[in-house]
Structures are given as C-alpha cells and as structure tokens.
Amino acid sequence: MRGASPAIRSVLVVCMGNLCRSPMAAALIVKRAHERSHRLRVTSAGIAASVGQPSPTTVVALMERRGFDISRHRAQQLTAALARRHDLMLVMDETQQAFVELHWPDLKGKVHRLGAWRDEDVADPYGLTEQCYADCLGRIEACVADWERAWWGAGPPAPPEPSR
C-alpha cells in the first residue's frame, strides 16, 4: 500500500457505534485526499451502530473547531455489502479487526487497524470527558497521517501487521 496506490479508491472506516471515532477519521481522510487532489470515496460505519443517530455534540463541536462539519453525519450499520464495496477497511482496534475477519473471512487482507503503523489501537471516548474526545482526535490525526504517507508520500517505517 505504499506510494500513490491507484488500487485504493475507497475506504470504509469502522468503529463500534459509528458516532465518534469513525466519523472523525473519515472526515480527516476526506480532507487529506482533497488536499492532494486525490479522488477517494470515504464512508464510515459501526459494528454495533446507533443507526440514524448523530455524533455527540461534543464531537461535532470539537470537529467544528478544527474546520470540519460533521453535523449531518448519521450512524450506519456495517454490513457485508457495504464492506465489500470498499477497497480498504480501517478499524479502531484488534477486536474489531478479528470480528470483521471472523464474520466475513473473504475480507481478510483488506482490513487493517487505523493505528497499524504505530501498532496501537484507538480507544473509544464515547461518554467520557471532552478532553478524552480531544485526545482521541489527536491520536486519529496521527494515525491518518501515517496512512496518508503510505498512500501518497514517503511511507511510514514499517508495514501494517498481517491479517490474521
């Protein structure tokens, strides 16, 4: 996945409820692609989505302060059909990766953790303090920057972990 990969035309970002982490990450990826004039379709979904619910006001406000409008975001459920329509799926932790690969074994190889380059998970801030949301966004920004370098610039120092 190093360099400008024409094979990656669409990315699905997945978290648990599709309320906080995945919408934040998706917005960041869209912006990075746009800044580099890359056409990249980015969607987000949740393993146990709060279908139809907006992101918490704390998340909307945090993103707004960073120049992103996610006020229209509504959570959607991860489905096999949705997953298969994307070239790459980025999940937040090893448990989510294992869940996806267990339920849809054919997706193995295109499911990676957002923090794969750092060998870290992105913890769920849902229901915690505003500072926890801000810290989570900071971690997401760093992880998205790693993927950005892998796709469109000098790649990070190590490849993501192999799928199990």
N, C-alpha and C positions, 0 to 999 in steps of 0.2 A: 504493500500500500504506500510505498514511498514515492515521493515526487508527485507531479501533476497526474493523477490517475484518472484517465478517461473512463475506466471501468466503474468508478463511483459517481453515479448520477443522482442517487437518492439515499438519504439517511433517515432511519427511524430511531428516535431517542426514547428510551423506555425507563420508567421508574415505577414505583408502586401504585400511586393514586393518580398520576398524571396531573398533579396540581402545582408542584413546586419545582423539583429538580429537572424533570424532562422539558417542561416549557421554557425554563431559564436557559438550559443548554441549547435547545432548538433555536431560540432567538439569537443566541450568540453565534451559532454556526451559520445561520442565515446571514447575519451581518458580515462575518468574516468572508463568506463566499462572495457576497455582493461587493465588498471592498476590493476583492481580487478579480472581479468581473467573471466569476465562475457561475454557471447555471447549476444549481444544486437544489433538488427538491428535499425539503426537510419537514418531517412530521414527528409528532410525539404521541405517546400512548402510555397506558398504565396496565400493569399486570392485574391489579385489582382496582380498576379506575372508579372514581366517583363520577360516573358518566353524567355529562351535562353540567357539572359544577365548574364555576370559575376558579382561578387561582385565588388563594387567600389575599386579602387586601394588603397585608404586609409584603407579600411577594410582588404584587402589582406595583405598589409604591416604590419598593426597592429597585425594581427594573426601570420604572419611570425615571428615577433619579439618575440612572445610567444611560438614559436616552432610548429605552425600549418601551413599546406599548404592547403589553400582553393582556390588556383588559378584555379583549374579545375571546381570549382562549377559553375553551370548554374541554373538559376531560373526556377522553375516549378510551374505550377498552382495546387492549391488544388482542388481535385475532390472528389466526394463521394467514388469512387472506391479506390482511394489512402487512404483516411481517414479510410475506413473500413478494410483495410489490416493491420492496426496497433492496438496494444492493448491500447495505450495511446496517446493522443494528448495534446501537451503543446503549448498554445497560449501566446501572449505577453500582452494582456490586456482584460478587461471585455467586451469591444465592440466586439472584435474578438471572444470571447467565445460565446457571445449572437448570433452573426452572424452564427457561425457554428451550434449551437443548434437550431436556427430557421430554417435553411436550411436543416439540417439533424437531426431531433429530435431523431432518433434511436442512435445517438452518445452521447446523454446525459449520464453523469456518467463517461465517459472516456475522457472528455475534461476538462482540468484544465489550469489555468494560470501558467506560469513558476514561477512567484513570489507569488504563492498561499500561501506558508508557511509564507511569510512576509506580506501578504495582500497588495501587491503592483503590479503595472503594470511596464512594461519595455518600456519606451518611445522610439519612433523611432528617431534615429540620422541622418537619410538619409538627405544628403545635408547640414548638419551642420558642425561645426569645427572638426578637428582631436581630440581635447580634448573631445568633445561630444561623438565621437565614443569610445574613451578610457574609458570614464565614463560609457557608456552603457555596454561595455565589462566587466567592473568591477562589475556592477550590475548583469549581466548574470552569471558571475562566482559564485557570492554569491548564486544566485537562484539555479544554477545547483548543488552546494554543498549541499543545502537543500534537493534536490531530491535524491542526492547520499546517504545521511544519511538515508533518508526514505526507499530507496530500499535496501541498503546493510549494514547499520550500525545503530547506535543509532538514532532513529527518531527525527526530529525536535519537538519543544514543542507543536505544535498544528496541527491538520489535515487541509488539504486544504478546502476551502469553498465548501459547497454543490453546485452541479449544479442546475441551475435554470430551 
